[in-house]
């Protein structure tokens, strides 16, 4: 319990430090982007692919190259075990910073998010769930095909700090991005 509180406290403190260091521009000059779409997840610990998933991301630009970002995603899968369905849901909630490039209609980015990964397993009417500290570095590109609408493609590595191990996952996201250009 204490370890989890310490991890969450460090994540929140780091996020607040980043917000304090980022010199905000006047409100009229700030750009906001919203992206949502499909999420594919590969869990390296179980060697399972989670082909069903969604993500949503909100970013606020604090300068030409830096944005504060929050992201949520969910992936799920149903297995057949002993003739019964086993449902597994994996969710991620994180916040952090995104470093953005400026190259016309294609905007590459790199980001790092800190937050929590939540897993839930349902089998024979019973369910078990739990959350752990997680961090997620990633990179991608926003390719704009109009002034304020584009396509986001990104790849993220996710590291979930459990008690004895660090679980590793790879996430691929594809979706629409609005604003932020």
Rosetta blueprint (number, residue, H / E / L):
1 X L
2 X H
3 X H
4 X H
5 X H
6 X H
7 X H
8 X H
9 X H
10 X H
11 X H
12 X H
13 X H
14 X H
15 X H
16 X H
17 X H
18 X H
19 X H
20 X H
21 X H
22 X L
23 X L
24 X L
25 X L
26 X L
27 X H
28 X H
29 X H
30 X L
31 X L
32 X E
33 X E
34 X E
35 X E
36 X E
37 X E
38 X E
39 X E
40 X E
41 X E
42 X E
43 X E
44 X L
45 X L
46 X L
47 X L
48 X E
49 X E
50 X E
51 X L
52 X E
53 X E
54 X E
55 X E
56 X E
57 X E
58 X E
59 X E
60 X E
61 X E
62 X L
63 X L
64 X L
65 X L
66 X E
67 X E
68 X E
69 X E
70 X E
71 X E
72 X E
73 X E
74 X E
75 X E
76 X E
77 X E
78 X E
79 X E
80 X E
81 X E
82 X L
83 X L
84 X E
85 X E
86 X E
87 X E
88 X E
89 X E
90 X E
91 X E
92 X E
93 X E
94 X E
95 X E
96 X E
97 X E
98 X E
99 X E
100 X E
101 X L
102 X L
103 X E
104 X L
105 X L
106 X E
107 X E
108 X E
109 X E
110 X E
111 X E
112 X E
113 X E
114 X E
115 X E
116 X E
117 X E
118 X E
119 X E
120 X E
121 X E
122 X E
123 X E
124 X L
125 X L
126 X E
127 X E
128 X E
129 X E
130 X E
131 X E
132 X E
133 X E
134 X E
135 X E
136 X E
137 X E
138 X E
139 X E
140 X E
141 X E
142 X E
143 X E
144 X E
145 X L
146 X L
147 X L
148 X L
149 X E
150 X E
151 X E
152 X E
153 X E
154 X E
155 X E
156 X E
157 X E
158 X E
159 X E
160 X E
161 X E
162 X L
163 X L
164 X L
165 X L
166 X E
167 X E
168 X E
169 X E
170 X E
171 X E
172 X E
173 X E
174 X E
175 X E
176 X E
177 X E
178 X E
179 X E
180 X L
181 X L
